[in-house]
Amino acid sequence: MSARPRCTGAILAGGRSSRMGGVPKGLQPVGEARIIDRVAAALAAAADELIVVANDPAAADWLPGVRVVGDLHRDAGALGGIHAALSHAGSDVLVLSWDAPFVPAALLRALRDAGELEGAGAVVPTSDSPWGFEPLCAWYSAASLAAIERQLDAGDHRAGALQDDIAVLRLDASPWGDPASIFFNVNAPADLERAQAMSAATGVR
């Protein structure tokens, strides 16, 4: 029986948090844990190791013992973060934005399983986003790095546009809950209040 391909869980901790007044949004608590802790726990249950993709000099203190890597293409948005994750990991990656407190580990495991089984370039969960899926909660094969580099070199920073250049498999996310709740992002103080209410209502601490 062949060994399973290695997979790195990458916490995408980019953005300027301007709508949070400059306060790092992933460090905000939801329930009894910071959002970054929730994201790390979900990824750790689905991947073989963790990295944090961040350019903030303080990032080394966010999750002690977890390696921090920076963007290789600066000002390239979320796609630059995915590129950094793949480049530094040297393996397949599961990526998850650090402002998404409610993504379950079981969904991340399903994304990885589907990618490895189907030999896809990427596996993304379906949602009501403008793309119809979530490129920042996804599995990317190590082989997808070349396509991402081509897109960045062309000046296209749209993470969802990767579907034009690699085989992207879409996975129905509804078996793991309401996509609107699973993929809820905390970008502003009002979002943080809503996340607190969502956490309390579900009993997820």
KOLKOLGU-411146 format. One line per 5 residues: number of its first residue (from 1); their letters; for each residue x, y, z of N, C-alpha, C. Coordinates in Angstrom, 2 decimals, padded with zeros to 5 digits. Layout:
<rs>
NUM> a> X/Y/Z/X/Y/Z/X/Y/Z | ...
</rs>
This chain:
<rs>
1> msarp> 000.85/-001.19/000.00/000.00/000.00/000.00/000.89/001.24/000.00 | 000.65/002.15/-000.93/001.49/003.34/-001.03/001.18/004.33/000.07 | 002.19/005.10/000.44/002.01/006.10/001.50/001.13/007.23/001.00 | 000.39/007.81/001.91/-000.48/008.93/001.55/000.37/010.16/001.29 | 000.03/010.96/000.25/000.79/012.19/000.00/000.73/013.12/001.21
6> rctga> 001.84/013.78/001.49/001.88/014.70/002.61/001.02/015.92/002.32 | 000.39/016.44/003.34/-000.48/017.61/003.19/-000.20/018.58/004.34 | 000.01/019.83/003.99/000.28/020.88/004.97/-000.95/021.76/005.14 | -001.32/022.03/006.37/-002.42/022.94/006.66/-001.89/024.37/006.76 | -002.39/025.24/005.92/-001.88/026.61/005.85/-002.94/027.61/006.31
11> ilagg> -002.61/028.32/007.37/-003.49/029.38/007.88/-003.14/030.67/007.14 | -004.06/031.18/006.35/-003.82/032.40/005.58/-004.17/033.60/006.44 | -003.15/034.28/006.92/-003.33/035.39/007.87/-002.91/036.71/007.23 | -003.49/036.98/006.08/-003.16/038.22/005.38/-004.20/039.31/005.59 | -004.06/040.37/004.84/-005.00/041.48/004.95/-004.58/042.49/006.00
16> rssrm> -005.11/043.69/005.84/-004.74/044.78/006.74/-005.72/044.98/007.89 | -006.80/044.21/007.91/-007.81/044.33/008.97/-008.30/045.76/009.12 | -008.43/046.46/008.00/-008.83/047.87/008.06/-010.21/048.05/008.65 | -011.12/047.11/008.36/-012.48/047.23/008.91/-012.54/046.87/010.39 | -011.45/046.30/010.91/-011.37/046.02/012.34/-010.52/047.07/013.05
21> ggvpk> -010.30/048.17/012.37/-009.52/049.24/012.97/-008.05/048.90/013.09 | -007.59/047.98/012.24/-006.19/047.60/012.27/-005.86/046.49/013.25 | -006.83/046.08/014.06/-006.62/044.98/015.02/-006.64/043.66/014.26 | -005.64/042.80/014.41/-005.62/041.53/013.68/-006.88/040.71/013.93 | -007.65/040.51/012.88/-008.97/039.90/013.07/-008.90/038.46/013.54
26> glqpv> -007.88/037.72/013.11/-007.78/036.33/013.51/-007.44/036.13/014.98 | -007.00/037.20/015.63/-006.65/037.09/017.05/-007.83/037.42/017.96 | -008.96/037.75/017.35/-010.15/038.06/018.15/-010.80/036.78/018.66 | -011.34/036.81/019.89/-011.97/035.61/020.44/-013.40/035.43/019.94 | -013.73/034.19/019.66/-015.12/033.80/019.38/-015.41/032.64/020.32
31> geari> -016.35/032.84/021.22/-016.55/031.84/022.26/-015.35/031.85/023.19 | -014.76/030.71/023.43/-013.65/030.60/024.38/-012.29/030.48/023.69 | -012.24/030.71/022.40/-010.97/030.58/021.67/-010.83/031.68/020.63 | -009.59/032.05/020.34/-009.36/032.99/019.25/-009.71/032.32/017.92 | -010.04/033.14/016.93/-010.38/032.57/015.63/-009.20/031.76/015.09
36> idrva> -007.99/032.26/015.23/-006.83/031.54/014.71/-006.67/030.19/015.39 | -007.04/030.08/016.66/-006.96/028.80/017.36/-007.99/027.82/016.79 | -009.17/028.32/016.47/-010.20/027.48/015.88/-009.75/026.95/014.51 | -009.19/027.87/013.72/-008.72/027.50/012.38/-007.59/026.48/012.48 | -006.66/026.72/013.39/-005.53/025.81/013.57/-006.00/024.42/013.99
41> aalaa> -006.96/024.36/014.88/-007.46/023.06/015.36/-008.12/022.28/014.23 | -008.91/022.97/013.41/-009.58/022.31/012.29/-008.57/021.79/011.28 | -007.58/022.61/010.94/-006.57/022.19/009.98/-005.69/021.06/010.53 | -005.34/021.15/011.81/-004.48/020.13/012.41/-005.13/018.76/012.39 | -006.46/018.73/012.43/-007.18/017.46/012.41/-007.27/016.86/011.01
46> aadel> -006.88/017.65/009.99/-007.00/017.18/008.61/-005.67/017.11/007.87 | -004.65/017.78/008.38/-003.35/017.86/007.70/-002.26/017.25/008.57 | -001.06/017.15/007.98/000.06/016.52/008.68/000.89/017.50/009.48 | 000.87/018.77/009.12/001.57/019.81/009.85/000.92/021.14/009.52 | 001.30/022.18/010.26/000.70/023.50/010.07/001.78/024.53/009.74
51> ivvan> 001.37/025.52/008.95/002.16/026.74/008.77/001.20/027.92/008.83 | 001.75/029.08/009.15/001.00/030.33/009.10/001.59/031.18/007.99 | 000.77/031.62/007.07/001.22/032.51/006.00/000.87/033.94/006.41 | 001.89/034.70/006.77/001.67/036.06/007.27/002.91/036.90/007.05 | 002.70/038.20/006.88/003.81/039.14/006.72/003.99/040.04/007.94
56> dpaaa> 003.13/039.87/008.93/003.20/040.66/010.15/004.39/040.22/010.99 | 005.28/041.12/011.39/006.45/040.73/012.21/006.07/040.06/013.52 | 004.85/040.30/014.00/004.42/039.70/015.27/003.88/038.29/015.11 | 003.80/037.80/013.88/003.14/036.52/013.63/003.80/035.34/014.33 | 005.10/035.43/014.59/005.79/034.32/015.25/005.25/034.03/016.64
61> dwlpg> 004.57/035.00/017.23/004.04/034.82/018.59/002.60/034.34/018.60 | 001.96/034.27/017.45/000.53/033.93/017.42/000.27/032.48/017.78 | 001.04/031.57/017.22/000.88/030.14/017.49/002.27/029.55/017.75 | 002.75/029.61/018.97/004.09/029.12/019.27/004.30/027.70/018.75 | 005.45/027.51/018.11/005.79/026.20/017.57/005.34/025.97/016.15
66> vrvvg> 004.53/026.89/015.61/004.07/026.76/014.22/004.90/027.68/013.34 | 005.43/027.13/012.27/006.30/027.90/011.37/005.53/028.98/010.65 | 006.11/030.17/010.57/005.52/031.30/009.86/006.29/031.53/008.57 | 005.56/031.67/007.47/006.17/031.93/006.17/005.52/033.17/005.57 | 006.28/033.88/004.74/005.78/035.11/004.15/005.48/034.97/002.67
71> dlhrd> 004.77/035.96/002.14/004.46/035.99/000.72/005.73/036.14/-000.10 | 005.76/035.47/-001.23/006.84/035.63/-002.20/006.45/036.63/-003.28 | 005.15/036.77/-003.50/004.59/037.80/-004.38/003.85/038.79/-003.47 | 004.44/039.91/-003.19/003.79/040.89/-002.31/002.64/041.59/-003.02 | 001.65/041.99/-002.22/000.49/042.71/-002.73/-000.25/041.93/-003.80
76> agalg> -000.25/040.61/-003.65/-000.94/039.76/-004.62/-002.21/039.16/-004.03 | -002.65/039.70/-002.90/-003.91/039.27/-002.32/-003.90/037.83/-001.85 | -005.11/037.26/-001.82/-005.26/035.89/-001.32/-004.53/034.87/-002.19 | -004.48/035.11/-003.50/-003.77/034.17/-004.37/-002.28/034.14/-004.03 | -001.74/035.29/-003.64/-000.36/035.33/-003.20/-000.15/034.49/-001.96
81> gihaa> -001.14/034.45/-001.09/-001.05/033.61/000.11/-001.07/032.13/-000.22 | -001.93/031.75/-001.16/-001.98/030.35/-001.59/-000.64/029.96/-002.23 | -000.10/030.86/-003.04/001.20/030.63/-003.67/002.28/030.43/-002.62 | 002.29/031.28/-001.60/003.29/031.17/-000.54/003.15/029.85/000.20 | 001.92/029.45/000.47/001.69/028.19/001.18/002.27/027.01/000.40
86> lshag> 001.97/026.95/-000.89/002.47/025.85/-001.70/003.99/025.91/-001.85 | 004.52/027.10/-002.03/005.96/027.26/-002.25/006.75/026.83/-001.02 | 006.31/027.24/000.15/007.04/026.94/001.37/006.78/025.51/001.87 | 005.59/024.99/001.60/005.25/023.65/002.10/005.94/022.57/001.28 | 006.02/022.76/-000.04/006.59/021.72/-000.88/005.74/020.47/-000.89
91> sdvlv> 004.44/020.62/-000.67/003.51/019.49/-000.61/002.13/019.98/-001.02 | 001.17/019.06/-001.04/-000.22/019.50/-001.15/-000.54/020.36/000.06 | -001.53/021.24/-000.09/-001.90/022.08/001.05/-003.41/022.15/001.21 | -003.83/022.27/002.44/-005.19/022.68/002.79/-005.07/024.10/003.29 | -005.76/025.03/002.64/-005.68/026.42/003.08/-007.00/026.83/003.74
96> lswda> -006.89/027.69/004.72/-008.07/028.24/005.38/-007.74/029.64/005.89 | -008.60/030.58/005.54/-008.41/031.95/005.98/-008.60/032.06/007.49 | -007.81/032.91/008.12/-007.83/032.99/009.58/-009.00/033.80/010.13 | -009.91/034.22/009.26/-011.09/034.95/009.74/-012.36/034.10/009.64 | -012.19/032.76/009.47/-013.34/031.86/009.31/-013.41/030.90/010.50
101> pfvpa> -014.18/031.26/011.55/-014.14/030.47/012.79/-014.96/029.19/012.80 | -015.78/028.94/011.78/-016.74/027.84/011.89/-016.55/026.72/010.88 | -015.43/026.67/010.19/-015.20/025.59/009.22/-014.85/024.31/009.98 | -015.60/023.23/009.78/-015.34/022.00/010.53/-014.19/021.18/009.96 | -013.49/020.50/010.84/-012.38/019.66/010.41/-012.84/018.57/009.45
106> allra> -014.06/018.05/009.65/-014.56/016.98/008.79/-014.66/017.43/007.34 | -015.03/018.68/007.10/-015.10/019.20/005.74/-013.69/019.28/005.15 | -012.74/019.75/005.93/-011.36/019.84/005.45/-010.81/018.46/005.11 | -011.12/017.48/005.93/-010.68/016.11/005.64/-011.30/015.61/004.33 | -012.56/015.95/004.12/-013.24/015.52/002.89/-012.62/016.18/001.66
111> lrdag> -012.22/017.44/001.77/-011.56/018.11/000.66/-010.25/017.41/000.30 | -009.48/017.09/001.33/-008.21/016.39/001.09/-008.45/015.01/000.49 | -009.38/014.27/001.06/-009.66/012.93/000.57/-010.05/012.96/-000.91 | -010.92/013.90/-001.26/-011.40/014.00/-002.64/-010.26/014.36/-003.59 | -009.40/015.27/-003.16/-008.29/015.68/-004.01/-007.33/014.55/-004.28
116> elega> -007.01/013.80/-003.24/-006.08/012.68/-003.40/-006.69/011.55/-004.21 | -007.99/011.31/-004.03/-008.66/010.23/-004.73/-008.83/010.54/-006.21 | -009.20/011.78/-006.51/-009.53/012.15/-007.88/-008.35/012.70/-008.67 | -007.24/012.99/-008.00/-006.10/013.56/-008.70/-006.37/014.95/-009.25 | -007.14/015.72/-008.52/-007.52/017.07/-008.96/-006.39/018.06/-008.72
121> gavvp> -006.49/019.22/-009.37/-005.56/020.30/-009.09/-005.95/021.03/-007.83 | -007.27/021.09/-007.59/-007.79/021.72/-006.39/-009.17/021.15/-006.11 | -009.55/021.17/-004.83/-010.90/020.80/-004.43/-011.45/021.93/-003.57 | -012.61/022.44/-003.96/-013.19/023.59/-003.30/-014.61/023.27/-002.86 | -015.04/023.78/-001.71/-016.42/023.56/-001.29/-017.35/024.58/-001.93
126> tsdsp> -018.53/024.15/-002.29/-019.51/025.05/-002.89/-020.07/026.01/-001.85 | -020.47/027.19/-002.31/-021.03/028.21/-001.42/-021.80/029.22/-002.25 | -022.31/030.24/-001.56/-023.04/031.31/-002.24/-022.14/032.49/-002.58 | -020.83/032.29/-002.57/-019.91/033.37/-002.90/-020.05/033.73/-004.38 | -019.51/034.88/-004.80/-019.59/035.24/-006.22/-019.01/034.18/-007.15
131> wgfep> -018.04/033.41/-006.68/-017.46/032.36/-007.51/-018.30/031.09/-007.49 | -019.15/030.97/-006.47/-019.91/029.74/-006.30/-019.17/028.71/-005.48 | -017.98/029.07/-005.01/-017.17/028.19/-004.17/-016.22/029.03/-003.33 | -015.50/028.36/-002.42/-014.61/029.05/-001.48/-013.14/028.73/-001.79 | -012.44/029.61/-002.52/-011.04/029.33/-002.83/-010.11/029.44/-001.63
136> lcawy> -010.59/030.04/-000.52/-009.75/030.19/000.67/-010.09/029.18/001.76 | -010.88/028.19/001.40/-011.10/027.01/002.23/-011.04/025.86/001.25 | -009.84/025.39/000.96/-009.68/024.49/-000.17/-008.41/023.66/-000.05 | -008.38/022.59/-000.84/-007.19/021.74/-000.98/-006.56/022.02/-002.33 | -005.25/022.22/-002.35/-004.53/022.45/-003.60/-003.41/021.43/-003.71
141> saasl> -003.28/020.82/-004.88/-002.19/019.88/-005.10/-000.88/020.64/-005.26 | 000.20/019.98/-004.93/001.52/020.60/-005.11/001.74/020.98/-006.57 | 001.15/020.21/-007.49/001.32/020.45/-008.92/000.61/021.72/-009.39 | -000.30/022.25/-008.59/-001.03/023.46/-009.00/-000.19/024.72/-008.89 | 000.98/024.61/-008.25/001.83/025.79/-008.05/002.21/026.45/-009.37
146> aaier> 002.52/025.67/-010.38/002.95/026.24/-011.66/001.85/027.11/-012.26 | 000.61/026.66/-012.20/-000.51/027.43/-012.75/-000.71/028.72/-011.96 | -000.54/028.65/-010.65/-000.69/029.84/-009.82/000.40/030.85/-010.16 | 001.61/030.38/-010.37/002.70/031.29/-010.73/002.44/031.95/-012.08 | 001.90/031.21/-013.03/001.57/031.79/-014.33/000.53/032.89/-014.17
151> qldag> -000.46/032.64/-013.34/-001.52/033.62/-013.15/-000.99/034.88/-012.47 | -000.16/034.71/-011.46/000.42/035.86/-010.77/001.34/036.64/-011.71 | 002.12/035.94/-012.50/003.02/036.62/-013.43/002.24/037.42/-014.47 | 001.00/036.98/-014.75/000.15/037.69/-015.70/-000.58/038.86/-015.04 | -000.37/039.03/-013.73/-000.99/040.14/-013.01/-002.41/039.88/-012.56
156> dhrag> -002.86/038.63/-012.62/-004.21/038.27/-012.21/-004.15/037.70/-010.80 | -004.72/038.43/-009.84/-004.65/038.03/-008.43/-005.95/037.40/-007.94 | -006.84/037.05/-008.82/-008.14/036.49/-008.42/-008.00/035.00/-008.11 | -008.19/034.66/-006.84/-008.02/033.26/-006.44/-009.00/032.35/-007.16 | -010.21/032.81/-007.35/-011.22/031.98/-007.99/-010.96/031.71/-009.45
161> alqdd> -010.14/032.54/-010.09/-009.87/032.37/-011.52/-008.99/031.17/-011.81 | -008.46/030.53/-010.77/-007.65/029.34/-010.98/-008.41/028.24/-011.72 | -009.72/028.26/-011.62/-010.53/027.22/-012.27/-010.36/027.25/-013.79 | -009.82/028.34/-014.31/-009.61/028.43/-015.76/-008.35/027.70/-016.21 | -007.48/027.35/-015.25/-006.17/026.80/-015.63/-005.85/025.45/-015.01
166> iavlr> -006.59/025.06/-013.99/-006.35/023.76/-013.36/-007.68/023.03/-013.19 | -007.59/021.73/-012.98/-008.80/020.92/-012.76/-009.30/021.16/-011.34 | -010.41/021.88/-011.23/-010.98/022.21/-009.92/-012.23/021.35/-009.69 | -012.19/020.56/-008.65/-013.32/019.73/-008.28/-014.15/020.46/-007.22 | -015.44/020.54/-007.43/-016.33/021.19/-006.47/-016.99/020.15/-005.59
171> ldasp> -016.97/020.41/-004.29/-017.53/019.49/-003.31/-018.71/020.15/-002.62 | -019.85/019.49/-002.62/-021.03/020.02/-001.94/-020.75/020.11/-000.45 | -020.83/021.32/000.10/-020.50/021.53/001.51/-021.69/021.31/002.45 | -022.89/021.19/001.89/-024.09/021.16/002.73/-024.16/020.00/003.71 | -023.54/018.83/003.44/-023.59/017.78/004.47/-022.95/018.17/005.78
176> wgdpa> -022.12/019.21/005.78/-021.45/019.64/007.02/-022.10/020.87/007.64 | -023.23/021.29/007.09/-023.95/022.42/007.66/-024.34/023.44/006.61 | -024.94/024.51/007.06/-025.35/025.60/006.18/-024.10/026.34/005.71 | -023.81/026.37/004.40/-022.62/027.05/003.93/-022.52/028.50/004.38 | -023.66/029.17/004.53/-023.63/030.56/004.97/-023.05/030.69/006.37
181> siffn> -023.23/029.67/007.20/-022.67/029.68/008.55/-021.25/029.13/008.56 | -021.03/028.03/007.83/-019.71/027.41/007.81/-018.64/028.40/007.35 | -018.98/029.17/006.31/-017.99/030.05/005.69/-018.13/031.51/006.12 | -018.79/031.73/007.24/-018.93/033.09/007.76/-017.57/033.67/008.10 | -017.31/034.88/007.63/-016.03/035.55/007.87/-016.19/036.72/008.82
186> vnapa> -015.20/036.91/009.67/-015.17/038.04/010.59/-014.25/039.11/010.01 | -014.85/040.15/009.46/-014.08/041.24/008.86/-014.28/042.58/009.54 | -015.31/042.70/010.36/-015.64/043.96/011.00/-016.21/043.69/012.39 | -016.25/044.71/013.25/-016.79/044.51/014.61/-018.19/043.90/014.62 | -019.04/044.30/013.67/-020.39/043.73/013.63/-020.35/042.24/013.32
191> dlera> -019.40/041.84/012.48/-019.24/040.41/012.18/-018.80/039.64/013.42 | -017.93/040.25/014.21/-017.45/039.59/015.41/-018.60/039.39/016.40 | -019.47/040.38/016.51/-020.63/040.25/017.39/-021.54/039.13/016.91 | -021.74/039.06/015.61/-022.59/038.01/015.06/-021.96/036.64/015.28 | -020.64/036.55/015.11/-019.96/035.28/015.33/-020.10/034.82/016.78
196> qamsa> -020.02/035.77/017.69/-020.20/035.43/019.11/-021.60/034.86/019.33 | -022.60/035.49/018.71/-023.98/035.02/018.86/-024.14/033.65/018.22 | -023.53/033.42/017.06/-023.60/032.14/016.39/-022.97/031.05/017.24 | -021.84/031.36/017.85/-021.15/030.40/018.70/-022.00/030.02/019.90 | -022.61/031.03/020.51/-023.45/030.78/021.68/-024.69/029.97/021.32
201> atgvr> -025.26/030.26/020.13/-026.49/029.57/019.72/-026.25/028.10/019.41 | -025.07/027.79/018.90/-024.78/026.40/018.53/-024.14/025.62/019.66 | -023.70/026.34/020.68/-023.02/025.68/021.78/-021.60/025.33/021.47 | -021.10/025.81/020.30/-019.70/025.57/019.91/-018.83/026.62/020.56 | -017.99/026.22/021.48/-017.16/027.18/022.23/-015.75/027.22/021.68
</rs>
